Amino acid sequence: MRHRAFVQKILSDLRASYWFVPSCLVIAAMILAEATLALDRSGVDLSGWLPESLTDTQLDGARSTLTVAAQSVIGVTGVMFSVTMVAVSFASGNFGPRLIGNFMRDRGNQWSLGILISTFVYALLILQSLHAPASEDADAFVPQVSVLLGMALTFGSVFVMIYFVHHIPETINVANIASGLGQRFRDALVESARFEAPGQPPHLRHSLSLDRPGYIQRLDVNRLDTVAETHGLTIVVDAVPGIFVDAHQCVVRTDRPLDDDITEELRAAFAVGRSKTEDQSPLFIADEQVEMIARALSPGVNDPFTAINGLNWLAAAIVEGAAKGSQFGLEGTDRVHLPRIELSEILDRTFGASWQYVEPDQLTRRRWIALLDRMEGGDATNLAAAVRALRARLEASPGTGGDARLAG
């Protein structure tokens, strides 16, 4: 697929939206309503399987039941949507606006809203199908199967509401947010870790830009390798996911000039958007955790325990990642050379970046130093060397004062 990076970006955007899952469930509700009405029109009889009280609903009773169900469900949905927006706003203001995507991707919220809205749509469609007899001799059409299923969906919506009321406080719990970021950071490091260092990339002079600004959100390495093999190219990638590029910035260098067709094929391997995403970008997850630490230690919040929790999760992820390798990021091929993230850069973007916020707070500073001591004294020699290098850089930087030793 030529534009697979763009397609993957669209799929990622859909996962972080509140409209996709509810829309799919609404369509499913419409199909389900037509299917159950078709069963009712075919004369399906459930009286032999279910109690008479569930299969002998009269016209007025069915109309009243579905009306109450539709009104109640849409009312609850409005309240739930308002609560969701308040939760997202609260999290954005307290933990950082870049964490909004984590709440938008929450499957529990998406499915809860979708189930309630689809129940409302189903009840409306069945309600519309109810009609009185055309003459005194005719019977009223009461779709027993459809009404019964509507009642079941309504009862199911009650349990969805109970789940949602429980889920929202869990979603904005700062400990859950920090642990979620830490686990995703750990997974990103472990999955992309390598011990062997890539060969020195060749020095190539022919550059390629994307002709549009934005953050690189997705890179299709397989596509680049296919283009390189097809046209006999050697490719060096200078910009990976998480990096902002302008319209004229070099993102790819090749060993020979490119015609228009090859240029478009190479550009199709990059997906550009307005903001960073966690896809293929472990450093962005680290930045989110550091932002939480910074906000927790701000004068208006002054919550060292939240900051310590964030540091603990960062250290746990780095220790597991260092056990798997010293270099992280996307893996290149024989023809496609990609930059890797060094373990020292991981430490610099996490513990190095958080030091300016941690240093003034004695409790958090002590924990910060203890975590570095533990990593330096562990079995991973690569991590110990990276910790010593970080300490040396911080000691050499101005403004560290009496804590320049950075040692317990």
BALOMAR-291839 format. One record per residue (C-alpha): residue number from 1; x, y, z. Coordinates in Angstrom, 2 decimals. Layout:
<dokes>
   seq         X         Y         Z
   NUM         X         Y         Z
...
</dokes>
This chain:
<dokes>
   seq         X         Y         Z
     1      0.00      0.00      0.00
     2      1.55      3.25     -1.15
     3      0.15      5.52      1.58
     4      0.24      3.03      4.44
     5      1.79      5.58      6.83
     6     -1.11      7.94      6.18
     7     -3.64      5.13      6.65
     8     -1.99      4.12      9.93
     9     -2.14      7.75     11.06
    10     -5.86      7.91     10.25
    11     -6.49      4.69     12.19
    12     -4.58      6.12     15.15
    13     -6.66      9.31     14.97
    14     -9.84      7.23     14.92
    15     -8.75      5.41     18.06
    16     -8.35      8.80     19.76
    17    -11.81     10.10     18.80
    18    -15.16     10.12     20.57
    19    -17.17      9.80     17.37
    20    -15.93      6.65     15.66
    21    -17.01      3.90     18.10
    22    -20.39      5.59     18.89
    23    -21.05      6.04     15.16
    24    -20.33      2.38     14.47
    25    -22.63      1.33     17.31
    26    -25.41      3.62     16.04
    27    -25.15      1.98     12.60
    28    -25.20     -1.44     14.29
    29    -28.33     -0.40     16.22
    30    -30.07      0.61     12.98
    31    -29.21     -2.73     11.38
    32    -30.31     -4.59     14.51
    33    -33.64     -2.75     14.56
    34    -34.35     -3.72     10.96
    35    -33.35     -7.33     11.67
    36    -35.59     -7.70     14.73
    37    -38.51     -6.02     12.96
    38    -38.07     -8.48     10.09
    39    -38.24    -11.33     12.62
    40    -41.42     -9.91     14.11
    41    -43.04     -9.50     10.70
    42    -42.17    -13.10      9.86
    43    -44.31    -14.24     12.78
    44    -41.64    -15.51     15.17
    45    -43.32    -16.69     18.38
    46    -41.33    -16.60     21.62
    47    -44.21    -17.59     23.90
    48    -42.91    -21.15     24.13
    49    -39.51    -19.96     25.28
    50    -40.22    -17.00     27.55
    51    -42.82    -16.07     30.18
    52    -46.04    -14.56     28.87
    53    -45.33    -11.27     30.66
    54    -42.36    -10.75     28.34
    55    -43.99    -11.84     25.09
    56    -47.50    -10.41     25.30
    57    -46.87     -6.67     25.42
    58    -49.79     -4.55     24.24
    59    -49.52     -1.54     21.95
    60    -49.88      1.13     24.63
    61    -47.51     -0.69     26.96
    62    -44.88     -1.07     24.25
    63    -45.17      2.59     23.27
    64    -44.87      3.77     26.88
    65    -41.94      1.48     27.61
    66    -39.94      2.54     24.56
    67    -40.74      6.22     25.09
    68    -39.50      6.14     28.69
    69    -36.41      4.18     27.63
    70    -35.51      6.63     24.85
    71    -36.03      9.71     27.02
    72    -34.12      8.30     29.98
    73    -31.18      7.03     27.97
    74    -30.65     10.24     26.01
    75    -30.87     12.24     29.24
    76    -28.27     10.07     30.93
    77    -26.09     10.25     27.82
    78    -26.08     14.04     27.95
    79    -25.05     14.01     31.59
    80    -22.34     11.41     30.95
    81    -20.94     13.39     28.03
    82    -20.81     16.49     30.23
    83    -19.00     14.55     32.95
    84    -16.52     13.28     30.36
    85    -15.77     16.80     29.15
    86    -15.29     17.99     32.74
    87    -12.90     15.09     33.40
    88    -10.90     15.83     30.25
    89    -10.75     19.53     31.13
    90     -9.66     18.73     34.69
    91     -6.93     16.36     33.52
    92     -5.70     18.84     30.92
    93     -5.45     21.64     33.45
    94     -3.82     19.62     36.21
    95     -1.65     17.06     34.41
    96     -0.88     18.76     31.09
    97     -2.75     19.32     27.82
    98     -0.68     16.68     26.03
    99     -2.41     14.01     28.11
   100     -5.78     14.70     26.47
   101     -5.07     12.03     23.87
   102     -4.87      9.39     26.60
   103     -8.42     10.20     27.70
   104     -9.70     10.42     24.15
   105     -8.30      6.95     23.45
   106     -9.99      5.46     26.50
   107    -12.10      2.57     25.21
   108    -14.33      2.57     28.28
   109    -15.53      6.11     27.61
   110    -16.01      5.49     23.89
   111    -18.01      2.30     24.35
   112    -20.10      3.72     27.19
   113    -21.19      6.70     25.11
   114    -21.72      4.49     22.07
   115    -23.90      1.93     23.86
   116    -26.15      4.60     25.34
   117    -26.58      6.51     22.09
   118    -27.21      3.32     20.10
   119    -29.83      2.21     22.65
   120    -31.60      5.53     22.16
   121    -31.54      5.15     18.37
   122    -32.80      1.56     18.58
   123    -35.71      2.57     20.84
   124    -36.68      5.39     18.46
   125    -36.68      3.12     15.42
   126    -38.82      0.47     17.13
   127    -41.12      3.16     18.51
   128    -41.65      4.49     15.02
   129    -42.69      1.03     13.78
   130    -45.56      0.72     16.27
   131    -48.95      1.51     14.77
   132    -52.58      1.03     15.64
   133    -54.79     -1.28     13.54
   134    -56.02      0.19     10.27
   135    -59.54     -1.14     10.95
   136    -61.50     -2.64     13.81
   137    -60.99     -6.13     12.44
   138    -57.20     -5.76     12.07
   139    -54.66     -6.36     14.82
   140    -52.19     -3.79     16.04
   141    -48.58     -4.46     15.09
   142    -46.54     -4.90     18.25
   143    -43.04     -6.25     17.49
   144    -42.57     -8.45     20.54
   145    -38.97     -9.45     19.77
   146    -37.95     -5.86     19.09
   147    -39.62     -4.51     22.23
   148    -38.07     -7.27     24.34
   149    -34.62     -6.51     22.96
   150    -35.20     -2.80     23.57
   151    -35.91     -3.53     27.23
   152    -32.78     -5.66     27.44
   153    -30.68     -2.86     25.93
   154    -32.18     -0.40     28.40
   155    -31.28     -2.61     31.36
   156    -27.83     -3.04     29.85
   157    -27.49      0.74     29.65
   158    -28.11      0.94     33.39
   159    -25.08     -1.26     34.02
   160    -23.06      0.78     31.52
   161    -23.94      3.91     33.49
   162    -22.82      2.24     36.73
   163    -19.53      1.24     35.08
   164    -19.03      4.75     33.71
   165    -19.58      6.40     37.09
   166    -16.90      4.09     38.50
   167    -14.56      4.47     35.52
   168    -14.33      8.26     35.31
   169    -12.75      8.75     38.78
   170    -10.30      5.96     37.96
   171     -9.43      7.68     34.70
   172     -8.41     10.96     36.34
   173     -6.68      9.31     39.30
   174     -3.15     10.68     39.17
   175     -1.61      7.35     40.24
   176     -3.38      5.55     37.39
   177     -2.25      8.18     34.90
   178      1.37      7.93     36.01
   179      1.36      4.13     36.00
   180     -0.27      4.05     32.56
   181      2.40      6.34     31.14
   182      5.14      4.33     32.85
   183      3.89      1.03     31.48
   184      3.56      2.38     27.94
   185      7.03      3.90     28.19
   186      8.43      0.57     29.38
   187      6.70     -1.32     26.55
   188      8.00      1.15     23.96
   189     11.57      0.77     25.21
   190     11.51     -3.00     25.56
   191      9.97     -3.54     22.11
   192     12.50     -1.33     20.32
   193     15.67     -2.08     22.35
   194     18.83     -3.28     20.61
   195     22.33     -3.90     21.90
   196     24.11     -3.87     18.57
   197     24.87     -0.39     17.30
   198     23.95      0.36     13.69
   199     26.77      1.00     11.27
   200     27.84      4.54     10.57
   201     25.40      5.92      7.98
   202     26.98      6.97      4.71
   203     27.42     10.64      3.93
   204     24.84     11.38      1.24
   205     24.31     14.76     -0.41
   206     20.91     14.61     -2.12
   207     18.23     15.72      0.32
   208     14.45     15.49      0.34
   209     11.92     17.56      2.29
   210      8.24     16.82      2.89
   211      7.05     20.13      1.40
   212      4.73     20.72      4.38
   213      5.32     21.55      8.06
   214      4.23     19.52     11.05
   215      5.16     16.76     13.46
   216      6.13     13.44     11.96
   217      3.60     11.03     13.45
   218      4.26      7.83     11.54
   219      7.10      6.43      9.46
   220      6.66      3.41      7.20
   221     10.13      1.84      7.15
   222      8.97     -1.07      4.99
   223      7.79      1.37      2.36
   224     11.15      3.14      2.35
   225     12.95     -0.18      2.02
   226     10.72     -1.23     -0.89
   227     11.40      2.04     -2.72
   228     15.12      1.77     -2.02
   229     15.29     -1.80     -3.31
   230     13.15     -1.09     -6.37
   231     15.22      1.89     -7.48
   232     18.61      0.83     -6.14
   233     18.83      3.63     -3.57
   234     20.65      4.06     -0.30
   235     18.55      6.11      2.12
   236     19.46      7.91      5.33
   237     16.50      9.14      7.39
   238     17.17     12.31      9.38
   239     13.70     12.92     10.87
   240     11.79     10.25     12.80
   241      8.39     10.31     14.52
   242      8.18     12.98     17.22
   243     10.28     15.55     15.36
   244      8.84     18.79     13.99
   245      9.88     19.63     10.45
   246      9.28     22.69      8.32
   247      8.41     22.60      4.65
   248     12.05     22.75      3.54
   249     13.80     20.70      6.22
   250     15.70     17.63      5.09
   251     14.06     14.41      6.25
   252     15.75     11.96      3.88
   253     19.12     11.88      2.14
   254     19.87      9.64     -0.83
   255     22.91      8.67     -2.86
   256     21.60     10.10     -6.12
   257     19.11     12.69     -7.39
   258     15.43     11.76     -7.33
   259     12.80     12.20     -9.99
   260      9.26     13.32     -9.16
   261      7.81      9.81     -8.94
   262     10.42      8.55     -6.48
   263     10.10     11.75     -4.47
   264      6.37     11.20     -4.02
   265      6.91      7.54     -3.13
   266      9.37      8.51     -0.40
   267      7.13     11.26      0.93
   268      4.25      8.79      1.15
   269      6.22      6.89      3.80
   270      5.83      9.83      6.20
   271      2.61     10.89      7.94
   272      2.64     14.45      9.27
   273      0.21     15.96     11.77
   274     -0.34     18.91     14.06
   275      0.95     17.34     17.27
   276      3.16     14.58     18.61
   277      1.73     11.14     19.25
   278      2.94      8.17     21.26
   279      3.09      5.99     18.14
   280      6.73      5.15     17.30
   281      7.86      7.90     19.70
   282      8.91      6.65     23.16
   283     10.47     10.01     24.02
   284      7.07     11.68     23.78
   285      5.74      9.33     26.47
   286      8.72     10.30     28.61
   287      7.98     13.98     28.00
   288      4.40     13.46     29.21
   289      5.64     11.90     32.44
   290      8.17     14.69     32.96
   291      5.44     17.26     32.40
   292      3.38     15.62     35.14
   293      6.38     15.81     37.47
   294      6.94     19.47     36.62
   295      3.30     20.38     37.26
   296      3.24     18.40     40.51
   297      6.21     20.41     41.79
   298      4.94     23.79     40.62
   299      4.28     26.35     43.39
   300      0.54     26.22     42.81
   301      0.36     22.44     43.33
   302      3.38     21.46     45.47
   303      2.69     17.71     45.41
   304      6.05     15.91     45.80
   305      4.41     12.50     46.21
   306      2.96     12.62     42.71
   307      6.37     13.67     41.39
   308      8.05     10.78     43.23
   309      5.50      8.36     41.78
   310      6.32      9.61     38.28
   311     10.06      9.23     38.90
   312      9.54      5.68     40.14
   313      7.74      4.68     36.96
   314     10.36      6.36     34.77
   315     13.16      4.50     36.56
   316     11.34      1.17     36.33
   317     10.85      1.59     32.58
   318     14.47      2.61     31.99
   319     15.84     -0.32     34.01
   320     13.79     -2.82     31.99
   321     14.71     -1.13     28.73
   322     18.42     -1.09     29.59
   323     18.29     -4.83     30.27
   324     17.21     -5.32     26.65
   325     19.59     -2.91     24.94
   326     21.37      0.42     24.79
   327     19.71      1.80     21.67
   328     16.03      2.32     21.00
   329     13.71      3.35     18.21
   330     12.76      2.10     14.77
   331     15.01     -0.48     13.17
   332     16.47      0.19      9.76
   333     17.49     -2.14      6.96
   334     20.52     -2.65      4.76
   335     19.37      0.13      2.46
   336     17.54      2.36      4.95
   337     19.57      3.89      7.78
   338     17.64      5.28     10.75
   339     18.87      7.27     13.76
   340     18.62      5.43     17.07
   341     17.92      6.82     20.53
   342     20.86      6.27     22.88
   343     20.30      5.21     26.48
   344     22.07      8.40     27.55
   345     19.48     10.44     25.65
   346     16.67      8.54     27.38
   347     18.16      9.44     30.76
   348     18.69     13.04     29.71
   349     15.06     13.44     28.58
   350     13.73     11.92     31.80
   351     15.94     12.41     34.85
   352     17.98     15.17     33.27
   353     14.93     17.14     32.18
   354     13.21     16.72     35.54
   355     16.21     17.84     37.62
   356     15.42     21.56     37.42
   357     11.98     20.87     38.92
   358     13.18     18.28     41.43
   359     16.18     20.18     42.82
   360     14.31     22.74     44.98
   361     12.18     20.07     46.72
   362     14.17     18.14     49.30
   363     11.89     15.09     49.48
   364     11.71     14.62     45.70
   365     15.41     15.38     45.26
   366     16.33     12.64     47.70
   367     14.23     10.12     45.80
   368     15.66     11.32     42.46
   369     19.21     10.74     43.74
   370     18.30      7.36     45.26
   371     16.87      6.15     41.95
   372     20.03      7.21     40.11
   373     22.15      5.44     42.73
   374     20.11      2.28     42.29
   375     20.43      2.38     38.48
   376     24.16      3.06     38.69
   377     24.70      0.20     41.13
   378     22.62     -2.32     39.20
   379     23.72     -5.18     36.97
   380     23.28     -3.25     33.71
   381     26.72     -1.80     32.94
   382     25.33      0.19     30.03
   383     22.87      1.92     32.37
   384     25.54      2.58     34.99
   385     27.71      4.29     32.39
   386     24.77      6.40     31.18
   387     23.98      7.46     34.77
   388     27.59      8.51     35.37
   389     27.54     10.51     32.14
   390     24.30     12.23     33.18
   391     25.73     13.16     36.57
   392     28.86     14.53     34.93
   393     26.79     16.71     32.58
   394     24.65     18.06     35.40
   395     27.66     18.72     37.64
   396     29.31     20.64     34.82
   397     26.22     22.74     34.14
   398     25.96     26.13     35.89
   399     23.49     26.71     38.71
   400     23.59     23.30     40.39
   401     24.92     24.83     43.58
   402     25.75     22.68     46.57
   403     23.95     19.68     45.10
   404     26.34     19.48     42.17
   405     27.63     16.11     43.41
   406     24.16     14.63     42.72
   407     25.00     11.76     45.02
   408     23.34     10.32     48.08
</dokes>
